[in-house]
Amino acid sequence: TYVGAALYKNQGKHIHYGFDGNICLLGQKLGEFQVNGHMDAGFRLGKDSMTLAANAYIKNETPDYYLQHYRSNHYQWNNDFKKEGETRFNVSFTVPDHGIEVGFWQSVLRNKIYYGADCRPVQHDGAVSVTSIYLQKNFNLKGVHLDHRVLVQLTSNRHVVPLPLVSTFLSYYYEFWVKRDVLRVQVGLDGRFNTAYYAPGYNPALSAFYNQREVKIGNYPYIDAFISAKWKRMRILLKVQHLNMNLFGNGEYFQVARYP
């Protein structure tokens, strides 16, 4: 049984905001709560329109039942985990006419539960800080699109929350009309890359990802070739994934440790 409230302002051209929250008063999840807030402001500088947006939330959640109690052919446990908490704030600034977006978010995780190297759930006693900064810049010149996105992530405890330091996404394509207002086509390449880190392993017996410290994954570029078309109301996509197989890179093309 929850009780909650919300307040929103969605009308108007320039400023919008909203706040909502709820708390559990009865039941197994007694004391669980979440409070959310967001605000965005649109304005113009010269001929350019810009948007500044901010979001924040704080929550305290009851651990999933199967993290507390589990029994199978291969694993069994009975835990008494405390509630998990998270406080997060993020802000973004966009200039659509120039294809620019810059963002920052800060998250503090309390009593984080994760699967350890032995594939059993464990709870970290304390807080873990995660900081992320991203930049997106897109270029468009007579149908040629060059889209770029770079993300930097910092974690105060990589044993609990493993993350690559840098991740990038590139998309280069040419967009044109085959028949105006009937068939529009994109032809190009997508590329992804992240620095090496102790990527999660996967346990098929639990259908769960776990934190491992045996092998690093990353420093490998993925390149996909694609043809995308919009024919009236139908969309068509043809893609060749991992186009660069055996061409270059360190061969660490798995994204999960030792699991295809």
Phi, psi and omega in degrees: 000121182244156169230141184205176180207160180211149177220124183227147169232103182253353181271162179100159184270334194249313187236131175227148179206166178199146177221139176206160180192162176206161179215143179272125182256337181218147175111185185297332183261030181309129179091351177291137181210163174208137177231129183236151175208145177212154178206141174220147181227127177255138180207171181238143174233103188070236179265357185264133173268143183222156179224132174243122184231148178219142178223149178207151173205158172223134182215156178224115190240145175283132179301148177301146183304319185282349168283333179273317186224127183204142177210126178213187179296330188248337185221148171206144177200157171224113183245164176229065184286148173280169177295144174271144179230153176212136171239126185222141176223133176218149181222144180221151180229125183233143173233088188301323183295338180248006178063035184247134172215131178234135181217158180214137170216150181232130181229140175238117181259129181246135178055045183297133176256133180210165175273123182280186183298335177272009178066023175247145181293140178221149181248127177281128181270096180140199185244147175236130180259134177234124180241133181226140176226134178224154178224131177234131178221123180244137176246143179219117181223104176051050177091348177270121182248130176234101184255134182226139175216128180235133181234130176245130182231133179237130178236140182282346179213099183285347174286329181267313180235088179282131180217146171289145181295316183229135173229141181227152174222130178234141175220114180244122182205161177246129184243133184204161174271128168277316171220116189305135179065009178236305185226118178240136190232144170239134177229126182183198183230143170246142178226140178227146181203141170218151178293160184290142176202169179282084182296156180298149167267170180234134179248106182293335179292332180254349188054046185219151174268144182227156180278127179232155182231033183257324185217139177265147178237139177136196186056034181227129179272137172254131178233127177242141173254141184214155168232121181239136182223146172240112181249102186055250182257008181251138177252138181234135179225126173240130184219140169250112182272149178056053182299331185270019180305127178067011179266312178200165183111177185265006179082357180273065186270354173292148175254353173236139186300120174057028181216119184287000000 
